[in-house]
Amino acid sequence: MNPNSTNDAHSATHDRRENIDVLLSLDETMRVLDIGRTLLYKQMSNGELPWVQIGSTRHIRKTDLIDFIDRNRKGGRRVA
């Protein structure tokens, strides 16, 4: 048995956990974008804003929200 295999498995699990994206509720997303539910659902249904469904609840990945904002920016520059 390779003594590093346990460390490798732990490292791989740790890497996956660090790559898990934050999920925002639809209410949180509406507050960030300062839009109503109807417009949010329109953006979701036309594929502009991807969403994740867990059970009966929908969520927006934080990185997808940032990408959506970047795609819809009309001027200026993004502040990191």
KABELZI-V111187 format. One record per pair of residues at least 24 apart in sequence whose C-alpha atoms are under 8 Angstrom apart, sorted by the first residue. I is the first residue (numbers start at 1). J is the second residue. Records with the same first field share a line. If there is no record, write none. Layout:
I->J  J
//
This chain:
21->61  62  63
22->61  62  63
23->59  60  61  62
24->59  60  61  62
25->58  59  60
26->58  59  60
29->60  65
//
